[in-house]
Amino acid sequence: MQTVPRPLQASTAPAGPPSDAARQGGVLDMPALHFMALLIALLVLAIAGVVLAAQRRRAREHRLHLSALREREEKLRLALWASDELYWQYDLPRRELESTRVVPGRDGDLQPHVRVDPNHEIHPDDLPLVEQRLRAHVRGESPMFLSEHRVRDRSGAWTWVRARGRAVQRDDDGRITRIAGIARDVNESHALAREHRIAAEVMHTMAEAVVVTDEDFRFVTVNPAFTRMSGYEAAEVVGQDASLLNSSQHDAAFYAEARRAATEEGGWSGEMWQKRRDGHEFLCAMQATAIREPDGQRRLFVLVASDITDRRRIEQELRYLANYDTLTNLPNRTLLSERLSRAIVRARREGHRLALLFLDLDRFKDVNDSLGHATGDRILRMAAHRLQQAAGVQHTVARIGGDEFTVLLEDLASPAEADACAQRLLDAFDQPLRLDDRQEIVITPSIGICLYPDHAQVPTDLLKHADTAMYQAKAAGRRTYLRYTEAMDGQSRRRAGMIASLRRVVERDELRLVFQPQLALADGRVTGVEALLRWHSPEHGEVPPSQFIPLAEESGLIVGIGEWVLREACRTLADWRQAGQADVAMAVNVSAVQLLRSDLTRTLERVLRETGIDPHALELELTESMLMANAALAAERLQAFRRLGISIAVDDFGTGYSSLAYLRRLPITTLKIDKAFIDDLGGPSDGEDAAITTTVIAMAHSLGLQVIAEGVESPQQLAFLRQHRCDVVQGFWLARPMPAGECLQFLRDWPQRAAASGLRAP
């Protein structure tokens, strides 16, 4: 322990060297004091040096720390700027968001831009999920807050951001009060990802098969449509070569060329047959496009394929329907026009002749209406088959509508070849068409012929002239052929004019009836008359029945005209009965159209009721060919007539293909032998006709039928018929057809005339 030195006191004695006693008495002399002061000074200096060194060290450390902080801050700025992210911190109690974004300053240096947003706006659709995730982090349920949502940008538009952060501050109770983290604008990537999702969904839902292959055409990926189309699951084909689906419809060169085009030209498109997993083949429309992966390193091929098998089948069916008749499988009018045009070009170039034959089946409409459309279709198919066989496979047979057919003949040496072909076509229908084991039908065609270059130069004219010639063939008696002549055009115009006039004949009162008596040979009495139709037209003059009746039948006008004939004939008969001719019957010709297309039974009932005629006094005459062509319906209708009490006569018997054995099945009462068999009776060449006539009379009598001979014009014919017991005769020998008044007078005068001539009239 040091002693505190005493204070120095002043001395009066003269100075001198200290005595030993004074040294020993503890009083320091001056040199000692100086030494002590020096030591103290050195100590102070040492302490000051230590303090100064410490301060300098601390200053250096502070500078280094600040430098490190500045470096870290700069790196943080660089990182935020380079990553295009912003730093954010959220004050939970104040619900305030502070965001810091690094942006380049004016001098190019990076400057932080701090923004405090007390009203941070999140899209209403995203807000519930953001709050849910924030609560989960605050509660400690998730180690990090992570969210992707939309916020308002500086322009006011919604933009997608991806934010992540952690708790960085807590209060004294340990509750989180501040969360900090980083956020990135992901609007572009989100849009790109959305596009990718849409593209993937589109690819997934596409009806077309989408296949991605590598540059060696090995499967990389496929969509579900590929599986539906090919039957292969994705796992079965990935890594396999696309030739797995190659079809035998193409050779290897075809597929090799498609791959070459896709590789060297960047794409290929076309139709390609492929094979399903089950072995069935299908046609697809395919487009192959070369692309590169996003990194640009690998080349890929995208193949889009549609199964067009059904579409091609439908197109072929439509093409067939557009060019072929579905009922007969013959070319139709469209294909005929095309082939006819090409044939004319070839004929013009090579100097050849060609012919177009136009055929129409006689009275087919009646057959179709009577037997039904199903049977009519069968008849058309059989007729088409016969035409093809007769014409030959080298010629085009076409159906151009209804019962109209054409035959195109090329490379003809002479017009006679067309005539020969027409005759073969006619001969092909000599035999009846067999509908089934119990039913046959007779159908005949009428044919018109037009030649190139003789008659026409273009397809339309060839068709028109051939059609004109066909109608002239019908007018000539049917079942024949005629070549076109220029005179036929006038006839065709006259025909069209007559049809137009026929539409008004009843209302213009241009029709009239004439009556031809029928004589019973047994007692010489006139037992009946036949009503015959005449037409006097102001435009066409006196038109023969052979001309206007076929036109009326073809146009359907015969129904109205026929009803007028029935009513007029029955009214005339009623007048005659009132005039005293009670025993005379009236025979009326009935058209096939009337029989088959109209409700003739009701018409007859109405006319009989209106005129008061006894049905037994009325006889309907139908031609043999009409009955044979429509036997089933004809039998049904005839039974209805017979139930009314009306008699039925078969007119022109012997000109058709029927037999008495067949006719016995029909409820007929009379046979009328055609004039063609009567003309030569009693002459030098009557052998065959006489044999036919006598046979018909004998067989008809055996069946209980009355026989009337038509066209009796000479005493020799009358004598022959009387000798062979013909029942009734009709013809010019007895009387020509007469108007009603003249015929009535003939009926009144006949008994006296018969008695005078020895015909035994009562």
KENUDO-316227 format. One line per 8 residues: number of its first residue (from 1); their letters; for each residue z, x, y of C-alpha. Coordinates in pm, whole numbers, m for minus. Last residue first. Example, Ala and Ser with C-alpha at 12.3 -4.5 7.8 and 13.67 -1.06 7.14 Angstrom:
% KENUDO-316227
2) SA) 714,1367,m106; 780,1230,m450
//
This chain:
% KENUDO-316227
762) PARLGSAA) m13539,m13945,m6157; m13739,m13626,m6122; m13957,m13577,m6431; m14158,m13272,m6309; m14480,m13471,m6357; m14633,m13385,m6021; m14615,m13741,m5888; m14261,m13787,m6012
754) ARQPWDRL) m14156,m13463,m5849; m14320,m13554,m5519; m14151,m13894,m5519; m13813,m13744,m5597; m13867,m13464,m5343; m13918,m13665,m5025; m13553,m13700,m4929; m13474,m13339,m5016
746) FQLCEGAP) m13777,m13218,m4819; m13663,m13426,m4519; m13327,m13258,m4534; m13503,m12922,m4555; m13700,m12998,m4241; m13383,m13090,m4052; m13191,m12784,m4171; m13460,m12529,m4098
738) MPRALWFG) m13677,m12423,m4394; m13696,m12138,m4649; m14025,m12165,m4839; m14063,m12429,m5104; m14118,m12477,m5475; m14377,m12213,m5549; m14225,m12010,m5265; m13914,m11947,m5468
730) QVVDCRHQ) m13619,m12084,m5661; m13590,m12176,m6026; m13305,m12330,m6223; m13203,m12349,m6589; m13427,m12096,m6761; m13509,m12236,m7104; m13751,m11973,m7224; m14050,m12207,m7200
722) RLFALQQP) m13942,m12326,m6856; m13925,m11965,m6738; m14271,m11886,m6873; m14419,m12203,m6726; m14268,m12136,m6386; m14403,m11783,m6382; m14748,m11913,m6474; m14722,m12186,m6211
714) SEVGEAIV) m14678,m11920,m5944; m14427,m11807,m5676; m14090,m11790,m5844; m13892,m11544,m5633; m13548,m11602,m5785; m13472,m11723,m6138; m13141,m11908,m6173; m12941,m11891,m6497
706) QLGLSHAM) m12626,m12100,m6571; m12355,m11921,m6765; m12193,m12036,m7091; m12167,m11686,m7234; m12438,m11756,m7494; m12644,m11902,m7214; m12619,m11574,m7026; m12721,m11383,m7339
698) AIVTTTIA) m13033,m11594,m7391; m13138,m11590,m7026; m13079,m11216,m6994; m13278,m11144,m7309; m13566,m11364,m7196; m13579,m11188,m6861; m13555,m10835,m7002; m13829,m10899,m7258
690) ADEGDSPG) m14051,m11061,m6998; m13999,m10770,m6761; m14096,m10522,m7035; m14405,m10709,m7150; m14524,m10860,m6823; m14834,m10650,m6786; m15106,m10911,m6844; m14939,m11177,m6628
682) GLDDIFAK) m14710,m11466,m6713; m14409,m11285,m6565; m14506,m10998,m6338; m14309,m11100,m6027; m14006,m11238,m6213; m13828,m10907,m6292; m13840,m10783,m5931; m13734,m11130,m5811
674) DIKLTTIP) m13383,m11064,m5939; m13238,m11292,m6206; m12959,m11506,m6058; m12663,m11546,m6292; m12426,m11840,m6251; m12068,m11943,m6323; m11865,m11626,m6261; m11496,m11580,m6345
666) LRRLYALS) m11534,m11207,m6430; m11459,m11071,m6777; m11794,m11204,m6895; m11954,m10965,m6648; m11858,m10667,m6866; m12031,m10799,m7173; m12322,m10909,m6959; m12369,m10552,m6856
658) SYGTGFDD) m12346,m10379,m6520; m12549,m10090,m6391; m12740,m10259,m6111; m13078,m10418,m6053; m13055,m10663,m6344; m12882,m10943,m6153; m13001,m10980,m5796; m12723,m11232,m5714
650) VAISIGLR) m12421,m11303,m5933; m12314,m11660,m5866; m11962,m11793,m5820; m11868,m12164,m5800; m11588,m12285,m5568; m11310,m12500,m5718; m11030,m12350,m5507; m10897,m12177,m5817
642) RFAQLREA) m11247,m12034,m5860; m11222,m11869,m5522; m10887,m11709,m5606; m11025,m11585,m5937; m11316,m11434,m5749; m11077,m11239,m5525; m10893,m11082,m5818; m11213,m11003,m6006
634) ALAANAML) m11362,m10842,m5693; m11050,m10632,m5648; m11089,m10476,m5991; m11468,m10469,m6002; m11533,m10304,m5669; m11852,m10109,m5729; m11956,m10338,m6013; m11910,m10655,m5809
626) MSETLELE) m12101,m10523,m5511; m12381,m10387,m5730; m12426,m10729,m5890; m12465,m10898,m5556; m12242,m11185,m5453; m12345,m11547,m5411; m12082,m11808,m5322; m12135,m12166,m5438
618) LAHPDIGT) m12010,m12475,m5256; m12040,m12831,m5384; m11736,m12787,m5612; m11529,m12715,m5300; m11589,m13077,m5179; m11677,m13050,m4810; m11448,m13205,m4549; m11586,m12986,m4271
610) ERLVRELT) m11256,m12863,m4123; m11074,m12847,m4457; m11357,m12663,m4627; m11377,m12418,m4335; m11001,m12352,m4340; m10983,m12303,m4715; m11284,m12074,m4705; m11134,m11861,m4429
602) RTLDSRLL) m10809,m11843,m4620; m10989,m11708,m4925; m11203,m11470,m4720; m10910,m11271,m4585; m11145,m10998,m4467; m11208,m10645,m4588; m11315,m10683,m4948; m11519,m11000,m4978
594) QVASVNVA) m11644,m11005,m4623; m11739,m10639,m4637; m11916,m10696,m4967; m12123,m10962,m4799; m12123,m11321,m4915; m12443,m11519,m4962; m12401,m11896,m4937; m12519,m12150,m5196
586) MAVDAQGA) m12488,m12519,m5099; m12484,m12795,m5360; m12689,m13116,m5343; m12567,m13431,m5520; m12457,m13634,m5214; m12784,m13631,m5023; m12734,m13969,m4848; m12746,m13874,m4478
578) QRWDALTR) m12367,m13839,m4473; m12411,m13588,m4747; m12671,m13406,m4541; m12436,m13382,m4243; m12161,m13239,m4463; m12407,m12986,m4603; m12498,m12881,m4251; m12131,m12840,m4161
570) CAERLVWE) m12077,m12635,m4477; m12369,m12406,m4392; m12255,m12365,m4027; m11896,m12286,m4127; m11999,m12033,m4392; m12259,m11870,m4166; m12013,m11842,m3874; m11759,m11680,m4107
562) GIGVILGS) m12027,m11434,m4218; m12107,m11341,m3857; m11741,m11269,m3784; m11701,m11056,m4095; m12051,m10907,m4065; m11952,m10732,m3743; m11791,m10453,m3947; m12028,m10195,m3799
554) EEALPIFQ) m12170,m10092,m4136; m12196,m10450,m4254; m12364,m10572,m3935; m12609,m10284,m3955; m12684,m10364,m4320; m12741,m10731,m4217; m12968,m10642,m3924; m13255,m10471,m4099
546) SPPVEGHE) m13297,m10648,m4434; m13223,m10973,m4251; m13550,m10929,m4057; m13520,m10919,m3674; m13729,m11169,m3478; m13745,m11033,m3126; m13559,m10718,m3029; m13430,m10793,m2677
538) PSHWRLLA) m13421,m11175,m2684; m13294,m11154,m3043; m13394,m11402,m3313; m13168,m11367,m3610; m13207,m11544,m3945; m12953,m11614,m4221; m13040,m11779,m4552; m12855,m12080,m4697
530) EVGTVRGD) m12951,m12141,m5059; m13017,m12499,m5165; m12899,m12707,m5457; m12967,m12961,m5725; m13331,m13031,m5654; m13412,m13251,m5956; m13683,m13181,m6212; m13470,m13289,m6509
522) ALALQPQF) m13433,m12975,m6719; m13605,m12741,m6473; m13336,m12770,m6206; m13502,m12681,m5875; m13340,m12476,m5599; m13426,m12544,m5234; m13450,m12276,m4964; m13249,m12328,m4643
514) VLRLEDRE) m13277,m12169,m4301; m12980,m12077,m4087; m12972,m11974,m3724; m12830,m11694,m3517; m12892,m11630,m3146; m12616,m11858,m3015; m12517,m11615,m2738; m12152,m11626,m2849
506) VVRRLSAI) m12252,m11564,m3208; m12508,m11291,m3139; m12288,m11095,m2899; m12180,m10795,m3108; m12516,m10799,m3278; m12679,m10691,m2952; m12488,m10363,m2947; m12572,m10304,m3312
498) MGARRRSQ) m12936,m10379,m3233; m12939,m10125,m2952; m12793,m9856,m3175; m13061,m9931,m3436; m13334,m9929,m3173; m13211,m9591,m3055; m13221,m9469,m3413; m13566,m9610,m3464
490) GDMAETYR) m13685,m9433,m3153; m13530,m9114,m3278; m13682,m9176,m3619; m14031,m9139,m3476; m13956,m8770,m3424; m13938,m8726,m3799; m13640,m8630,m4015; m13688,m8602,m4387
482) LYTRRGAA) m13581,m8893,m4600; m13357,m8928,m4903; m13282,m9218,m5133; m12989,m9414,m5269; m13006,m9665,m4985; m13277,m9928,m4925; m13496,m9786,m4649; m13227,m9864,m4391
474) KAQYMATD) m12997,m9625,m4572; m13266,m9357,m4564; m13312,m9426,m4193; m12942,m9371,m4147; m12973,m9036,m4324; m13268,m8932,m4109; m13061,m8990,m3794; m12774,m8789,m3937
466) AHKLLDTP) m13012,m8503,m4018; m13143,m8524,m3661; m12794,m8510,m3510; m12674,m8230,m3736; m12980,m8016,m3668; m12958,m8093,m3298; m12598,m7977,m3281; m12672,m7661,m3478
458) VQAHDPYL) m12958,m7537,m3255; m13332,m7497,m3311; m13438,m7837,m3441; m13712,m8009,m3644; m13941,m7740,m3784; m13721,m7437,m3718; m13503,m7527,m3904; m13530,m7838,m4118
450) CIGISPTI) m13348,m8173,m4110; m13293,m8386,m4420; m13117,m8724,m4443; m12953,m8838,m4762; m12820,m9172,m4888; m12558,m9133,m5156; m12473,m9346,m5460; m12140,m9458,m5600
442) VIEQRDDL) m12095,m9653,m5924; m11737,m9703,m6038; m11566,m9672,m6372; m11237,m9816,m6493; m11069,m9837,m6831; m11006,m9476,m6928; m10955,m9370,m6567; m11152,m9332,m6245
434) RLPQDFAD) m11478,m9250,m6422; m11754,m9202,m6166; m12068,m9377,m6282; m12365,m9166,m6397; m12667,m9151,m6171; m12464,m8973,m5907; m12586,m8622,m5983; m12941,m8754,m5977
426) LLRQACAD) m12912,m8818,m5603; m12790,m8463,m5543; m13069,m8323,m5758; m13318,m8528,m5555; m13182,m8381,m5233; m13217,m8031,m5379; m13580,m8096,m5467; m13651,m8230,m5119
418) AEAPSALD) m13494,m7919,m4964; m13707,m7700,m5190; m14015,m7898,m5084; m13958,m7781,m4728; m14088,m7436,m4833; m13960,m7086,m4912; m13607,m7175,m4818; m13372,m6888,m4728
410) ELLVTFED) m13071,m7110,m4655; m12961,m7457,m4765; m12663,m7618,m4590; m12531,m7930,m4761; m12354,m8195,m4556; m12102,m8465,m4641; m12001,m8797,m4487; m11756,m9027,m4667
402) GGIRAVTH) m11490,m8998,m4399; m11550,m8681,m4205; m11747,m8357,m4202; m11719,m8269,m4567; m11904,m7946,m4632; m12126,m7803,m4907; m12246,m7453,m4827; m12510,m7316,m5062
394) QVGAAQQL) m12490,m7023,m5305; m12238,m7209,m5523; m12497,m7460,m5635; m12612,m7788,m5480; m12561,m8003,m5791; m12224,m7858,m5885; m12098,m7869,m5529; m12217,m8228,m5483
386) RHAAMRLI) m12054,m8336,m5808; m11721,m8185,m5704; m11739,m8349,m5362; m11805,m8687,m5526; m11505,m8641,m5753; m11284,m8558,m5455; m11422,m8850,m5255; m11362,m9088,m5547
378) RDGTAHGL) m11004,m8969,m5582; m10950,m9026,m5209; m11086,m9379,m5240; m10847,m9441,m5527; m10555,m9344,m5307; m10706,m9534,m5014; m10708,m9865,m5193; m10946,m10023,m5441
370) SDNVDKFR) m11093,m10284,m5209; m11076,m10106,m4875; m11200,m9776,m5011; m11475,m9940,m5212; m11594,m10138,m4912; m11586,m9829,m4696; m11787,m9646,m4960; m12079,m9883,m4925
362) DLDLFLLA) m12331,m9603,m4979; m12187,m9253,m4968; m12329,m9063,m4672; m12517,m8736,m4702; m12665,m8506,m4436; m12885,m8227,m4571; m12938,m7927,m4343; m13236,m7709,m4415
354) LRHGERRA) m13320,m7343,m4359; m13641,m7152,m4296; m13676,m6775,m4279; m13816,m6546,m4010; m13560,m6273,m4068; m13402,m6272,m3721; m13439,m6646,m3665; m13306,m6724,m4013
346) RVIARSLR) m13013,m6488,m3963; m12922,m6643,m3626; m12966,m6993,m3770; m12736,m6908,m4061; m12472,m6775,m3823; m12476,m7100,m3625; m12467,m7308,m3944; m12171,m7108,m4071
338) ESLLTRNP) m11974,m7172,m3752; m12076,m7537,m3732; m11981,m7583,m4100; m11644,m7419,m4037; m11564,m7669,m3763; m11709,m7970,m3949; m11498,m7905,m4257; m11547,m7658,m4541
330) LNTLTDYN) m11465,m7818,m4877; m11115,m7827,m5022; m11177,m8195,m5110; m10869,m8357,m4954; m10755,m8072,m4733; m11091,m8035,m4560; m11128,m7675,m4456; m11160,m7482,m4131
322) ALYRLEQE) m10866,m7577,m3909; m10649,m7669,m4205; m10721,m7330,m4359; m10636,m7154,m4034; m10322,m7362,m4015; m10237,m7268,m4373; m10311,m6904,m4301; m10095,m6920,m3991
314) IRRRDTID) m9820,m7086,m4193; m9839,m6813,m4454; m9841,m6549,m4181; m9534,m6708,m4025; m9362,m6732,m4362; m9417,m6362,m4431; m9337,m6260,m4074; m9007,m6083,m4146
306) SAVLVFLR) m8934,m5902,m3822; m8881,m5525,m3794; m8734,m5294,m3530; m8735,m4927,m3624; m8552,m4673,m3406; m8637,m4314,m3485; m8404,m4023,m3410; m8441,m3672,m3271
298) RQGDPERI) m8132,m3452,m3252; m8016,m3219,m2977; m8057,m3431,m2669; m7685,m3480,m2628; m7752,m3851,m2579; m7944,m3865,m2909; m8319,m3852,m2880; m8571,m4132,m2923
290) ATAQMACL) m8887,m4200,m3130; m9000,m4562,m3151; m9106,m4759,m3460; m9229,m5115,m3426; m9263,m5336,m3730; m9407,m5680,m3802; m9293,m5756,m4154; m9457,m5878,m4472
282) FEHGDRRK) m9234,m5940,m4771; m9224,m5819,m5129; m8984,m5938,m5395; m8827,m5660,m5599; m8467,m5782,m5581; m8379,m5507,m5330; m8661,m5620,m5111; m9000,m5453,m5086
274) QWMEGSWG) m9191,m5393,m4764; m9542,m5482,m4645; m9624,m5348,m4302; m9770,m5500,m3990; m9817,m5285,m3684; m9643,m5053,m3443; m9605,m4676,m3427; m9421,m4448,m3188
266) GEETAARR) m9375,m4107,m3030; m9728,m3984,m3087; m9653,m3697,m3323; m9358,m3833,m3518; m9425,m4206,m3504; m9796,m4153,m3564; m9729,m3923,m3859; m9480,m4166,m4010
258) AEAYFAAD) m9731,m4451,m3992; m10002,m4228,m4140; m9781,m4136,m4433; m9702,m4503,m4497; m10073,m4587,m4516; m10155,m4279,m4723; m9902,m4380,m4990; m10099,m4696,m5070
250) HQSSNLLS) m10003,m5033,m4933; m9930,m5360,m5117; m9721,m5159,m5364; m9434,m5183,m5120; m9217,m4913,m4966; m8852,m5012,m4920; m8692,m4694,m5059; m8952,m4507,m4854
242) ADQGVVEA) m8687,m4515,m4580; m8518,m4216,m4743; m8152,m4264,m4830; m7866,m4126,m4619; m7742,m4473,m4532; m7913,m4710,m4777; m7645,m4848,m5008; m7364,m4831,m4751
234) AEYGSMRT) m7565,m5053,m4515; m7603,m5326,m4775; m7951,m5379,m4918; m8095,m5732,m4961; m8394,m5644,m4747; m8397,m5920,m4484; m8033,m6020,m4489; m7922,m5657,m4499
226) FAPNVTVF) m8159,m5565,m4218; m8026,m5858,m4016; m7677,m5711,m4056; m7773,m5398,m3857; m7872,m5059,m3995; m7749,m4703,m3947; m7857,m4349,m4024; m8129,m4412,m4283
218) RFDEDTVV) m8343,m4111,m4369; m8676,m4087,m4190; m8675,m3705,m4175; m8617,m3718,m3798; m8314,m3934,m3852; m8331,m4306,m3906; m8206,m4602,m3704; m8285,m4947,m3841
210) VAEAMTHM) m8288,m5279,m3661; m8380,m5593,m3856; m8477,m5875,m3629; m8255,m6181,m3602; m8032,m5984,m3368; m7658,m6050,m3394; m7535,m5698,m3467; m7792,m5533,m3243
202) VEAAIRHE) m7691,m5767,m2964; m7325,m5696,m3031; m7389,m5321,m3026; m7591,m5352,m2707; m7320,m5568,m2551; m7055,m5320,m2653; m7263,m5031,m2522; m7326,m5214,m2197
194) RALAHSEN) m6954,m5277,m2165; m6889,m4909,m2232; m7135,m4823,m1958; m6970,m5070,m1721; m6631,m4923,m1812; m6768,m4575,m1766; m6892,m4667,m1421; m6577,m4850,m1316
186) VDRAIGAI) m6348,m4584,m1463; m6185,m4474,m1135; m5897,m4253,m1249; m5522,m4281,m1207; m5239,m4029,m1220; m4864,m4060,m1262; m4541,m4153,m1101; m4274,m4413,m1173
178) RTIRGDDD) m3974,m4465,m947; m3652,m4659,m970; m3574,m4637,m1338; m3222,m4749,m1415; m2973,m4477,m1510; m2676,m4638,m1337; m2673,m4374,m1066; m3038,m4450,m992
170) RQVARGRA) m3340,m4315,m1178; m3646,m4115,m1077; m3958,m3980,m1250; m4045,m4261,m1496; m4382,m4196,m1653; m4747,m4247,m1567; m5098,m4361,m1671; m5363,m4553,m1479
162) RVWTWAGS) m5725,m4631,m1578; m5912,m4795,m1294; m6182,m5065,m1279; m6316,m5175,m941; m6302,m5506,m760; m6469,m5508,m419; m6279,m5503,m91; m6462,m5203,50
154) RDRVRHES) m6155,m4983,13; m6123,m5072,m354; m5941,m5378,m485; m5797,m5332,m831; m5919,m5395,m1185; m5733,m5294,m1498; m5679,m5021,m1756; m5313,m4959,m1829
146) LFMPSEGR) m5079,m4691,m1964; m4708,m4662,m1881; m4558,m4398,m2105; m4280,m4370,m2361; m4299,m4738,m2453; m4010,m4975,m2522; m3788,m4800,m2272; m3720,m5114,m2074
138) VHARLRQE) m3913,m4971,m1779; m4204,m4884,m2006; m4224,m5235,m2160; m4186,m5395,m1817; m4488,m5197,m1690; m4691,m5295,m1998; m4621,m5665,m1945; m4684,m5643,m1573
130) VLPLDDPH) m5025,m5484,m1634; m5108,m5748,m1898; m5023,m6036,m1665; m5215,m5879,m1373; m5553,m5836,m1548; m5702,m6184,m1493; m5552,m6206,m1145; m5715,m5875,m1043
122) IEHNPDVR) m5452,m5638,m906; m5369,m5612,m536; m5121,m5343,m411; m4955,m5506,m115; m4714,m5233,6; m4993,m4974,m9; m4901,m4627,110; m5199,m4397,132
114) VHPQLDGD) m5191,m4020,122; m5506,m3815,164; m5459,m3460,43; m5691,m3199,194; m5931,m2972,9; m6097,m2711,225; m6456,m2762,333; m6382,m2701,697
106) RGPVVRTS) m6393,m3072,777; m6173,m3153,483; m6274,m3220,120; m6076,m3504,m41; m5766,m3504,m258; m5622,m3849,m327; m5259,m3940,m298; m5132,m4287,m377
98) ELERRPLD) m4809,m4454,m274; m4731,m4793,m418; m4446,m5007,m289; m4253,m5258,m490; m3948,m5174,m278; m3713,m5158,m578; m3988,m5025,m808; m4120,m4745,m593
90) YQWYLEDS) m4455,m4656,m750; m4598,m4309,m746; m4962,m4219,m750; m5176,m3912,m787; m5549,m3962,m772; m5822,m3863,m1013; m6171,m3733,m948; m6114,m3474,m1219
82) AWLALRLK) m6230,m3192,m992; m6040,m3327,m693; m5716,m3386,m879; m5742,m3051,m1055; m5833,m2869,m737; m5546,m3031,m553; m5310,m2946,m835; m5441,m2590,m835
74) EERERLAS) m5383,m2574,m462; m5033,m2711,m502; m4965,m2461,m779; m5091,m2180,m557; m4891,m2307,m259; m4583,m2331,m477; m4644,m1982,m612; m4683,m1850,m259
66) LHLRHERA) m4371,m2034,m154; m4182,m1880,m444; m4316,m1532,m364; m4216,m1573,m2; m3873,m1691,m107; m3837,m1395,m344; m3934,m1159,m62; m3688,m1328,171
58) RRRQAALV) m3414,m1309,m93; m3485,m942,m147; m3483,m880,225; m3154,m1061,261; m3006,m870,m27; m3126,m545,122; m2977,m642,456; m2646,m732,296
50) VGAIALVL) m2637,m404,102; m2730,m210,411; m2467,m389,615; m2206,m305,351; m2309,56,352; m2307,70,728; m1963,m80,737; m1837,174,485
42) LAILLAMF) m1991,459,677; m1825,338,992; m1493,312,819; m1521,661,683; m1609,794,1021; m1316,620,1178; m1087,776,923; m1221,1117,986
34) HLAPMDLV) m1176,1080,1355; m819,978,1309; m745,1275,1100; m883,1508,1354; m663,1353,1617; m316,1417,1467; m154,1179,1240; 225,1118,1286
26) GGQRAADS) 388,1109,953; 702,1326,1046; 571,1620,840; 318,1698,1092; 574,1662,1372; 818,1880,1195; 560,2144,1137; 511,2155,1503
18) PPGAPATS) 208,2032,1668; 29,2279,1886; 100,2240,2247; 81,1987,2512; 329,1987,2778; 609,1753,2743; 584,1418,2915; 439,1215,2609
10) AQLPRPVT) 261,852,2606; 307,626,2305; 54,543,2020; 98,224,1842; 242,250,1494; 21,280,1197; 22,m6,952; 142,139,630
2) QM) m96,139,336; 0,0,0
//
